Amino acid sequence: MNMSGVNTVTEFTLLSFPCSREVQVLLFMLFSVTYILTLMGNGAIVCAVMLDCRLHTPMYILLANFFLEICYINTTVPNMLSNFLSETKTLSFTACFLQFYFFFSMGTTETFLLPLMAFDRYLAICRPLHYLTIMTNHLCMNSVAICWVTAFLCYPLPLYCIIQLPFCGPNTIDHFVCDPGPLLALSCIPAPGIELSCPILSSLIIFITFFFIIGSYTLVLRAVLQFPSAAGKRKAFSTCGSHLVVVSLFYGTLMVMYISPTSGNPAGI
């Protein structure tokens, strides 16, 4: 039943990090520096890949696609920074759901790009003689496009279903982003179907991509251990090391926030 017409909530209050004014100013400065460094670092990588023809290879094309980190953090951090210095900390109804859509779509894009990068490293190390014929620039760019399009198609339906729910107060979200879990908790009526489908969707996306990465690197490790020279092993491990760090941080954060029993957000995506 569509009860969206009874909505009385026109804006949401994002608590972000509820703490004293002094601590919020300190957090504002800390996050501002981190935000600027992130923009500069990712921007430098993208510019380097675009301007240097020698870097127009699949590995660097995939790396350059992490300009999505710039888009990703811009969906939440500017608003979070303003909230640190604001007394109201409000976000309009429309802006909240737009943030929800773009934040989770870009996050899902990253979960799809990381396995693609793992597959690229698998081909480079385990199938070096066939690497250039399999992982061509054309295939790489098509795969990247599929990742982006698929990720952005995952969320229109959940978003539409949540928007149709009536929100008649309260309007306080104990989070720094318009997350589906807290949003569903604010609905005037129970929505067990949405509450069940959201964690199923998130679990499928997270675990399928995570186990694909684990499988790829298991094969890479087995191949590397068979290398006759220590120099070859060091080179292979250095090639994969930075990617594994990113995977560990990214998936570790996702599982703590949305999968662990203590996450407190059963409807998260």
CYANA upper distance limits for C-alpha pairs under 8 A (distance plus 0.5 A):
  2 ASN  CA    164 GLN  CA      6.42
  2 ASN  CA    165 LEU  CA      7.60
  3 MET  CA      7 ASN  CA      8.21
  3 MET  CA    164 GLN  CA      7.05
  3 MET  CA    165 LEU  CA      6.68
  3 MET  CA    166 PRO  CA      6.02
  4 SER  CA    163 ILE  CA      7.77
  4 SER  CA    164 GLN  CA      5.42
  4 SER  CA    165 LEU  CA      6.05
  4 SER  CA    166 PRO  CA      5.34
  4 SER  CA    167 PHE  CA      8.27
  5 GLY  CA    166 PRO  CA      7.81
  6 VAL  CA    166 PRO  CA      6.49
  6 VAL  CA    167 PHE  CA      8.12
  6 VAL  CA    168 CYS  CA      7.80
  7 ASN  CA    166 PRO  CA      5.51
  7 ASN  CA    167 PHE  CA      5.47
  7 ASN  CA    168 CYS  CA      5.86
  8 THR  CA    167 PHE  CA      6.84
  8 THR  CA    168 CYS  CA      5.24
  8 THR  CA    169 GLY  CA      7.62
  9 VAL  CA     93 PHE  CA      7.88
  9 VAL  CA    167 PHE  CA      6.18
  9 VAL  CA    168 CYS  CA      5.98
  9 VAL  CA    169 GLY  CA      6.64
  9 VAL  CA    170 PRO  CA      8.47
  9 VAL  CA    171 ASN  CA      7.16
 10 THR  CA     92 SER  CA      6.64
 10 THR  CA     93 PHE  CA      5.74
 11 GLU  CA     90 THR  CA      6.90
 11 GLU  CA     91 LEU  CA      5.95
 11 GLU  CA     92 SER  CA      4.53
 11 GLU  CA     93 PHE  CA      5.13
 11 GLU  CA     96 CYS  CA      8.45
 11 GLU  CA    171 ASN  CA      7.62
 12 PHE  CA     90 THR  CA      5.97
 12 PHE  CA     91 LEU  CA      5.72
 12 PHE  CA     92 SER  CA      6.66
 12 PHE  CA     93 PHE  CA      6.95
 12 PHE  CA     96 CYS  CA      7.84
 12 PHE  CA    171 ASN  CA      5.47
 12 PHE  CA    172 THR  CA      6.38
 12 PHE  CA    173 ILE  CA      7.36
 13 THR  CA     88 THR  CA      7.83
 13 THR  CA     89 LYS  CA      6.02
 13 THR  CA     90 THR  CA      4.82
 13 THR  CA     91 LEU  CA      6.71
 13 THR  CA    171 ASN  CA      6.62
 13 THR  CA    172 THR  CA      5.17
 13 THR  CA    173 ILE  CA      6.38
 14 LEU  CA     83 ASN  CA      8.49
 14 LEU  CA     89 LYS  CA      6.33
 14 LEU  CA     90 THR  CA      6.72
 14 LEU  CA     91 LEU  CA      7.75
 14 LEU  CA    172 THR  CA      6.71
 14 LEU  CA    173 ILE  CA      5.48
 14 LEU  CA    174 ASP  CA      6.68
 14 LEU  CA    175 HIS  CA      6.43
 14 LEU  CA    176 PHE  CA      6.37
 14 LEU  CA    177 VAL  CA      7.55
 14 LEU  CA    178 CYS  CA      8.19
 15 LEU  CA     89 LYS  CA      7.43
 15 LEU  CA    172 THR  CA      7.59
 15 LEU  CA    173 ILE  CA      6.67
 15 LEU  CA    174 ASP  CA      5.60
 15 LEU  CA    175 HIS  CA      6.33
 15 LEU  CA    176 PHE  CA      7.03
 16 SER  CA     80 MET  CA      7.42
 16 SER  CA     83 ASN  CA      8.24
 16 SER  CA    174 ASP  CA      6.94
 16 SER  CA    175 HIS  CA      5.35
 16 SER  CA    176 PHE  CA      4.46
 16 SER  CA    177 VAL  CA      8.11
 17 PHE  CA     24 GLN  CA      8.14
 17 PHE  CA    175 HIS  CA      8.15
 17 PHE  CA    176 PHE  CA      7.85
 19 CYS  CA     23 VAL  CA      6.84
 19 CYS  CA     24 GLN  CA      6.99
 20 SER  CA     24 GLN  CA      6.77
 21 ARG  CA     25 VAL  CA      6.82
 22 GLU  CA     26 LEU  CA      6.86
 23 VAL  CA     27 LEU  CA      6.59
 24 GLN  CA     28 PHE  CA      6.52
 24 GLN  CA     84 PHE  CA      5.86
 24 GLN  CA     85 LEU  CA      7.81
 25 VAL  CA     29 MET  CA      6.91
 25 VAL  CA     84 PHE  CA      7.04
 25 VAL  CA     85 LEU  CA      7.41
 26 LEU  CA     30 LEU  CA      6.76
 27 LEU  CA     31 PHE  CA      6.42
 27 LEU  CA     84 PHE  CA      7.98
 28 PHE  CA     32 SER  CA      6.38
 28 PHE  CA     81 LEU  CA      6.26
 28 PHE  CA     84 PHE  CA      6.43
 28 PHE  CA     85 LEU  CA      8.13
 29 MET  CA     33 VAL  CA      6.77
 30 LEU  CA     34 THR  CA      6.85
 31 PHE  CA     35 TYR  CA      6.33
 31 PHE  CA     81 LEU  CA      7.87
 32 SER  CA     36 ILE  CA      6.67
 32 SER  CA     81 LEU  CA      7.70
 33 VAL  CA     37 LEU  CA      6.66
 34 THR  CA     38 THR  CA      6.55
 35 TYR  CA     39 LEU  CA      6.77
 35 TYR  CA     73 ILE  CA      8.39
 35 TYR  CA     77 VAL  CA      7.93
 36 ILE  CA     40 MET  CA      6.66
 37 LEU  CA     41 GLY  CA      6.44
 38 THR  CA     42 ASN  CA      6.56
 38 THR  CA     70 ILE  CA      7.99
 39 LEU  CA     43 GLY  CA      6.28
 39 LEU  CA     70 ILE  CA      6.38
 40 MET  CA     44 ALA  CA      6.47
 41 GLY  CA     45 ILE  CA      6.93
 42 ASN  CA     46 VAL  CA      6.81
 42 ASN  CA     66 PHE  CA      7.63
 42 ASN  CA     67 PHE  CA      6.44
 42 ASN  CA     69 GLU  CA      7.75
 42 ASN  CA     70 ILE  CA      7.36
 43 GLY  CA     47 CYS  CA      6.65
 43 GLY  CA     67 PHE  CA      7.35
 43 GLY  CA     70 ILE  CA      8.26
 44 ALA  CA     48 ALA  CA      6.52
 45 ILE  CA     49 VAL  CA      6.78
 45 ILE  CA     63 LEU  CA      8.32
 45 ILE  CA     64 ALA  CA      6.82
 46 VAL  CA     50 MET  CA      6.66
 46 VAL  CA     63 LEU  CA      8.49
 46 VAL  CA     64 ALA  CA      5.34
 46 VAL  CA     65 ASN  CA      8.13
 46 VAL  CA     66 PHE  CA      8.45
 46 VAL  CA     67 PHE  CA      6.98
 47 CYS  CA     51 LEU  CA      6.45
 48 ALA  CA     52 ASP  CA      6.47
 48 ALA  CA     55 LEU  CA      8.47
 49 VAL  CA     53 CYS  CA      7.97
 49 VAL  CA     55 LEU  CA      5.91
 49 VAL  CA     56 HIS  CA      7.15
 49 VAL  CA     60 TYR  CA      7.02
 49 VAL  CA     61 ILE  CA      7.73
 49 VAL  CA     64 ALA  CA      6.89
 50 MET  CA     55 LEU  CA      8.28
 50 MET  CA     56 HIS  CA      8.06
 52 ASP  CA     56 HIS  CA      7.81
 55 LEU  CA     60 TYR  CA      6.35
 55 LEU  CA     61 ILE  CA      8.19
 56 HIS  CA     60 TYR  CA      6.93
 56 HIS  CA     61 ILE  CA      6.77
 56 HIS  CA    137 ASN  CA      8.44
 57 THR  CA     61 ILE  CA      6.47
 57 THR  CA    137 ASN  CA      6.92
 58 PRO  CA     62 LEU  CA      6.58
 58 PRO  CA    120 ASP  CA      8.19
 58 PRO  CA    135 MET  CA      7.38
 58 PRO  CA    136 THR  CA      7.37
 58 PRO  CA    137 ASN  CA      6.11
 58 PRO  CA    140 CYS  CA      6.35
 59 MET  CA     63 LEU  CA      6.82
 59 MET  CA    117 MET  CA      7.78
 59 MET  CA    120 ASP  CA      7.42
 60 TYR  CA     64 ALA  CA      6.46
 61 ILE  CA     65 ASN  CA      6.95
 61 ILE  CA    140 CYS  CA      8.20
 61 ILE  CA    141 MET  CA      8.22
 62 LEU  CA     66 PHE  CA      7.78
 62 LEU  CA    113 LEU  CA      8.00
 62 LEU  CA    117 MET  CA      7.15
 62 LEU  CA    140 CYS  CA      8.16
 62 LEU  CA    144 VAL  CA      7.97
 65 ASN  CA    144 VAL  CA      8.49
 66 PHE  CA     70 ILE  CA      8.27
 66 PHE  CA    110 GLU  CA      8.32
 67 PHE  CA     71 CYS  CA      7.43
 68 LEU  CA     72 TYR  CA      6.22
 68 LEU  CA    106 MET  CA      7.32
 68 LEU  CA    110 GLU  CA      8.32
 69 GLU  CA     73 ILE  CA      6.57
 70 ILE  CA     74 ASN  CA      6.74
 71 CYS  CA     75 THR  CA      7.11
 71 CYS  CA    106 MET  CA      8.23
 72 TYR  CA     76 THR  CA      8.07
 72 TYR  CA    102 PHE  CA      8.17
 72 TYR  CA    103 PHE  CA      6.54
 72 TYR  CA    106 MET  CA      6.35
 72 TYR  CA    107 GLY  CA      7.54
 73 ILE  CA     77 VAL  CA      6.04
 74 ASN  CA     78 PRO  CA      6.64
 75 THR  CA     79 ASN  CA      8.29
 75 THR  CA     99 GLN  CA      6.36
 75 THR  CA    102 PHE  CA      7.34
 75 THR  CA    103 PHE  CA      6.39
 76 THR  CA     80 MET  CA      6.60
 76 THR  CA     99 GLN  CA      7.73
 76 THR  CA    103 PHE  CA      7.95
 76 THR  CA    176 PHE  CA      7.89
 76 THR  CA    177 VAL  CA      6.85
 77 VAL  CA     81 LEU  CA      6.47
 78 PRO  CA     82 SER  CA      6.80
 79 ASN  CA     83 ASN  CA      6.68
 80 MET  CA     84 PHE  CA      6.94
 80 MET  CA    176 PHE  CA      6.96
 81 LEU  CA     85 LEU  CA      7.61
 82 SER  CA     86 SER  CA      6.54
 82 SER  CA     89 LYS  CA      8.30
 83 ASN  CA     87 GLU  CA      7.87
 83 ASN  CA     88 THR  CA      8.09
 83 ASN  CA     89 LYS  CA      5.34
 83 ASN  CA     90 THR  CA      8.40
 84 PHE  CA     89 LYS  CA      8.43
 91 LEU  CA     95 ALA  CA      6.76
 91 LEU  CA     96 CYS  CA      6.52
 92 SER  CA     96 CYS  CA      6.49
 93 PHE  CA     97 PHE  CA      7.10
 94 THR  CA     98 LEU  CA      6.69
 95 ALA  CA     99 GLN  CA      6.51
 96 CYS  CA    100 PHE  CA      6.72
 96 CYS  CA    177 VAL  CA      8.48
 96 CYS  CA    178 CYS  CA      6.13
 97 PHE  CA    101 TYR  CA      6.65
 97 PHE  CA    159 LEU  CA      7.86
 97 PHE  CA    163 ILE  CA      8.33
 97 PHE  CA    178 CYS  CA      7.40
 98 LEU  CA    102 PHE  CA      6.74
 99 GLN  CA    103 PHE  CA      6.23
 99 GLN  CA    177 VAL  CA      7.94
 99 GLN  CA    178 CYS  CA      7.14
100 PHE  CA    104 PHE  CA      6.64
100 PHE  CA    159 LEU  CA      8.49
100 PHE  CA    177 VAL  CA      7.73
100 PHE  CA    178 CYS  CA      5.87
100 PHE  CA    179 ASP  CA      6.87
100 PHE  CA    180 PRO  CA      8.16
101 TYR  CA    105 SER  CA      6.43
101 TYR  CA    155 TYR  CA      6.99
101 TYR  CA    156 PRO  CA      8.03
101 TYR  CA    159 LEU  CA      7.45
102 PHE  CA    106 MET  CA      6.44
103 PHE  CA    107 GLY  CA      6.64
104 PHE  CA    108 THR  CA      6.50
104 PHE  CA    155 TYR  CA      8.26
104 PHE  CA    269 ILE  CA      7.80
105 SER  CA    109 THR  CA      6.69
105 SER  CA    151 ALA  CA      5.90
105 SER  CA    152 PHE  CA      5.50
105 SER  CA    153 LEU  CA      8.49
105 SER  CA    154 CYS  CA      7.78
105 SER  CA    155 TYR  CA      7.28
106 MET  CA    110 GLU  CA      6.89
106 MET  CA    148 TRP  CA      8.47
106 MET  CA    151 ALA  CA      7.67
106 MET  CA    152 PHE  CA      7.98
107 GLY  CA    111 THR  CA      7.02
108 THR  CA    112 PHE  CA      6.87
108 THR  CA    151 ALA  CA      5.91
108 THR  CA    205 ILE  CA      8.09
109 THR  CA    113 LEU  CA      6.68
109 THR  CA    147 CYS  CA      6.38
109 THR  CA    148 TRP  CA      5.95
109 THR  CA    150 THR  CA      8.39
109 THR  CA    151 ALA  CA      5.63
109 THR  CA    152 PHE  CA      8.13
110 GLU  CA    114 LEU  CA      6.60
111 THR  CA    115 PRO  CA      7.60
111 THR  CA    205 ILE  CA      8.04
111 THR  CA    206 ILE  CA      7.55
111 THR  CA    209 THR  CA      7.05
112 PHE  CA    116 LEU  CA      7.14
112 PHE  CA    147 CYS  CA      6.14
112 PHE  CA    151 ALA  CA      8.21
112 PHE  CA    209 THR  CA      7.20
113 LEU  CA    117 MET  CA      6.73
113 LEU  CA    144 VAL  CA      7.50
113 LEU  CA    147 CYS  CA      7.02
114 LEU  CA    118 ALA  CA      6.78
114 LEU  CA    213 ILE  CA      8.09
114 LEU  CA    247 VAL  CA      7.60
115 PRO  CA    119 PHE  CA      6.62
115 PRO  CA    209 THR  CA      6.54
115 PRO  CA    210 PHE  CA      7.93
115 PRO  CA    212 PHE  CA      6.86
115 PRO  CA    213 ILE  CA      5.71
116 LEU  CA    120 ASP  CA      6.74
116 LEU  CA    143 SER  CA      8.35
117 MET  CA    121 ARG  CA      6.84
118 ALA  CA    122 TYR  CA      6.69
118 ALA  CA    213 ILE  CA      6.30
118 ALA  CA    216 SER  CA      6.66
118 ALA  CA    217 TYR  CA      7.50
118 ALA  CA    243 HIS  CA      8.40
119 PHE  CA    123 LEU  CA      6.76
119 PHE  CA    213 ILE  CA      8.12
119 PHE  CA    216 SER  CA      6.71
120 ASP  CA    124 ALA  CA      6.71
120 ASP  CA    135 MET  CA      7.72
121 ARG  CA    125 ILE  CA      6.60
121 ARG  CA    220 VAL  CA      8.29
121 ARG  CA    240 CYS  CA      7.58
122 TYR  CA    126 CYS  CA      6.02
122 TYR  CA    127 ARG  CA      7.74
122 TYR  CA    216 SER  CA      6.48
122 TYR  CA    217 TYR  CA      7.49
122 TYR  CA    219 LEU  CA      7.73
122 TYR  CA    220 VAL  CA      6.17
123 LEU  CA    127 ARG  CA      5.27
123 LEU  CA    128 PRO  CA      6.84
123 LEU  CA    130 HIS  CA      8.20
123 LEU  CA    131 TYR  CA      6.08
123 LEU  CA    135 MET  CA      8.28
124 ALA  CA    128 PRO  CA      5.39
124 ALA  CA    131 TYR  CA      6.11
125 ILE  CA    220 VAL  CA      7.07
125 ILE  CA    223 ALA  CA      7.90
125 ILE  CA    224 VAL  CA      8.17
125 ILE  CA    236 ALA  CA      7.69
126 CYS  CA    219 LEU  CA      8.08
126 CYS  CA    220 VAL  CA      6.80
126 CYS  CA    223 ALA  CA      6.62
127 ARG  CA    131 TYR  CA      6.37
128 PRO  CA    132 LEU  CA      8.38
130 HIS  CA    134 ILE  CA      6.58
131 TYR  CA    135 MET  CA      6.17
132 LEU  CA    136 THR  CA      6.44
134 ILE  CA    139 LEU  CA      8.40
135 MET  CA    139 LEU  CA      6.61
135 MET  CA    140 CYS  CA      6.80
136 THR  CA    140 CYS  CA      6.60
137 ASN  CA    141 MET  CA      6.58
138 HIS  CA    142 ASN  CA      6.67
139 LEU  CA    143 SER  CA      6.53
140 CYS  CA    144 VAL  CA      6.69
141 MET  CA    145 ALA  CA      6.64
142 ASN  CA    146 ILE  CA      6.75
143 SER  CA    147 CYS  CA      6.80
144 VAL  CA    148 TRP  CA      6.90
145 ALA  CA    149 VAL  CA      6.65
146 ILE  CA    150 THR  CA      6.34
147 CYS  CA    151 ALA  CA      6.58
148 TRP  CA    152 PHE  CA      6.81
149 VAL  CA    153 LEU  CA      6.74
150 THR  CA    154 CYS  CA      6.96
151 ALA  CA    155 TYR  CA      8.22
152 PHE  CA    156 PRO  CA      8.28
155 TYR  CA    159 LEU  CA      6.38
156 PRO  CA    160 TYR  CA      6.48
157 LEU  CA    161 CYS  CA      6.70
158 PRO  CA    162 ILE  CA      6.73
158 PRO  CA    194 ILE  CA      7.91
158 PRO  CA    198 CYS  CA      7.93
159 LEU  CA    163 ILE  CA      6.65
160 TYR  CA    164 GLN  CA      6.86
161 CYS  CA    165 LEU  CA      7.49
161 CYS  CA    194 ILE  CA      7.90
162 ILE  CA    180 PRO  CA      8.39
162 ILE  CA    184 LEU  CA      7.77
162 ILE  CA    194 ILE  CA      8.09
165 LEU  CA    187 SER  CA      6.77
165 LEU  CA    188 CYS  CA      8.11
165 LEU  CA    189 ILE  CA      7.91
166 PRO  CA    187 SER  CA      6.28
166 PRO  CA    188 CYS  CA      6.21
166 PRO  CA    189 ILE  CA      7.61
167 PHE  CA    171 ASN  CA      8.37
167 PHE  CA    186 LEU  CA      6.92
167 PHE  CA    187 SER  CA      5.39
167 PHE  CA    188 CYS  CA      6.13
168 CYS  CA    187 SER  CA      7.75
168 CYS  CA    188 CYS  CA      6.67
169 GLY  CA    186 LEU  CA      7.31
169 GLY  CA    187 SER  CA      8.39
169 GLY  CA    188 CYS  CA      8.14
170 PRO  CA    186 LEU  CA      7.05
171 ASN  CA    186 LEU  CA      7.20
173 ILE  CA    178 CYS  CA      7.81
173 ILE  CA    182 PRO  CA      6.40
173 ILE  CA    183 LEU  CA      7.62
174 ASP  CA    182 PRO  CA      7.59
175 HIS  CA    179 ASP  CA      7.81
175 HIS  CA    182 PRO  CA      8.28
178 CYS  CA    182 PRO  CA      8.11
178 CYS  CA    183 LEU  CA      7.47
179 ASP  CA    183 LEU  CA      6.76
179 ASP  CA    268 GLY  CA      7.05
179 ASP  CA    269 ILE  CA      8.28
180 PRO  CA    184 LEU  CA      6.44
180 PRO  CA    267 ALA  CA      6.66
180 PRO  CA    268 GLY  CA      5.96
180 PRO  CA    269 ILE  CA      7.39
181 GLY  CA    185 ALA  CA      6.89
181 GLY  CA    195 GLU  CA      8.36
181 GLY  CA    265 ASN  CA      5.80
181 GLY  CA    266 PRO  CA      6.87
181 GLY  CA    267 ALA  CA      4.81
181 GLY  CA    268 GLY  CA      5.32
182 PRO  CA    186 LEU  CA      6.98
182 PRO  CA    265 ASN  CA      7.80
183 LEU  CA    187 SER  CA      7.26
184 LEU  CA    191 ALA  CA      7.95
184 LEU  CA    195 GLU  CA      7.95
184 LEU  CA    267 ALA  CA      8.09
191 ALA  CA    195 GLU  CA      6.65
192 PRO  CA    196 LEU  CA      6.50
193 GLY  CA    197 SER  CA      6.59
194 ILE  CA    198 CYS  CA      6.45
194 ILE  CA    267 ALA  CA      8.43
195 GLU  CA    199 PRO  CA      7.62
195 GLU  CA    266 PRO  CA      7.93
195 GLU  CA    267 ALA  CA      5.65
196 LEU  CA    200 ILE  CA      7.02
196 LEU  CA    267 ALA  CA      7.58
197 SER  CA    201 LEU  CA      6.58
198 CYS  CA    202 SER  CA      6.72
198 CYS  CA    267 ALA  CA      6.02
198 CYS  CA    268 GLY  CA      6.91
198 CYS  CA    269 ILE  CA      6.31
199 PRO  CA    203 SER  CA      6.36
199 PRO  CA    258 TYR  CA      8.31
199 PRO  CA    266 PRO  CA      6.97
199 PRO  CA    267 ALA  CA      5.88
199 PRO  CA    268 GLY  CA      6.51
199 PRO  CA    269 ILE  CA      6.52
200 ILE  CA    204 LEU  CA      6.63
201 LEU  CA    205 ILE  CA      6.78
201 LEU  CA    269 ILE  CA      7.53
202 SER  CA    206 ILE  CA      6.57
202 SER  CA    258 TYR  CA      8.31
202 SER  CA    268 GLY  CA      7.83
202 SER  CA    269 ILE  CA      5.19
203 SER  CA    207 PHE  CA      6.33
203 SER  CA    259 ILE  CA      7.61
204 LEU  CA    208 ILE  CA      6.25
205 ILE  CA    209 THR  CA      6.72
206 ILE  CA    210 PHE  CA      6.43
206 ILE  CA    251 TYR  CA      8.08
206 ILE  CA    254 LEU  CA      8.35
207 PHE  CA    211 PHE  CA      6.42
208 ILE  CA    212 PHE  CA      6.71
209 THR  CA    213 ILE  CA      6.85
210 PHE  CA    214 ILE  CA      6.78
210 PHE  CA    251 TYR  CA      7.95
211 PHE  CA    215 GLY  CA      6.49
212 PHE  CA    216 SER  CA      6.67
213 ILE  CA    217 TYR  CA      6.70
214 ILE  CA    218 THR  CA      6.53
215 GLY  CA    219 LEU  CA      6.96
216 SER  CA    220 VAL  CA      6.79
217 TYR  CA    221 LEU  CA      6.40
218 THR  CA    222 ARG  CA      6.73
219 LEU  CA    223 ALA  CA      6.71
220 VAL  CA    224 VAL  CA      6.57
221 LEU  CA    225 LEU  CA      6.63
222 ARG  CA    226 GLN  CA      7.25
223 ALA  CA    227 PHE  CA      7.43
224 VAL  CA    232 GLY  CA      8.43
224 VAL  CA    233 LYS  CA      6.25
224 VAL  CA    236 ALA  CA      7.34
225 LEU  CA    233 LYS  CA      7.63
227 PHE  CA    232 GLY  CA      6.99
227 PHE  CA    233 LYS  CA      6.79
228 PRO  CA    232 GLY  CA      8.12
229 SER  CA    233 LYS  CA      7.11
230 ALA  CA    234 ARG  CA      6.72
231 ALA  CA    235 LYS  CA      6.68
232 GLY  CA    236 ALA  CA      6.72
233 LYS  CA    237 PHE  CA      6.64
234 ARG  CA    238 SER  CA      6.52
235 LYS  CA    239 THR  CA      6.67
236 ALA  CA    240 CYS  CA      6.97
237 PHE  CA    241 GLY  CA      6.15
238 SER  CA    242 SER  CA      7.78
239 THR  CA    243 HIS  CA      8.46
240 CYS  CA    244 LEU  CA      6.72
241 GLY  CA    245 VAL  CA      6.84
242 SER  CA    246 VAL  CA      6.92
243 HIS  CA    247 VAL  CA      6.68
244 LEU  CA    248 SER  CA      6.54
245 VAL  CA    249 LEU  CA      6.73
246 VAL  CA    250 PHE  CA      6.44
247 VAL  CA    251 TYR  CA      6.36
247 VAL  CA    252 GLY  CA      8.43
248 SER  CA    252 GLY  CA      6.09
249 LEU  CA    253 THR  CA      6.58
250 PHE  CA    254 LEU  CA      6.82
251 TYR  CA    255 MET  CA      6.53
252 GLY  CA    256 VAL  CA      6.70
253 THR  CA    257 MET  CA      6.61
254 LEU  CA    258 TYR  CA      6.30
254 LEU  CA    259 ILE  CA      7.67
255 MET  CA    259 ILE  CA      5.09
255 MET  CA    260 SER  CA      6.34
256 VAL  CA    260 SER  CA      5.72
256 VAL  CA    262 THR  CA      8.43
256 VAL  CA    263 SER  CA      6.68
257 MET  CA    263 SER  CA      5.70
257 MET  CA    265 ASN  CA      7.91
258 TYR  CA    263 SER  CA      6.45
258 TYR  CA    265 ASN  CA      6.80
258 TYR  CA    266 PRO  CA      7.43
258 TYR  CA    267 ALA  CA      8.45
258 TYR  CA    268 GLY  CA      6.06
258 TYR  CA    269 ILE  CA      7.19
259 ILE  CA    263 SER  CA      7.29
259 ILE  CA    266 PRO  CA      8.31
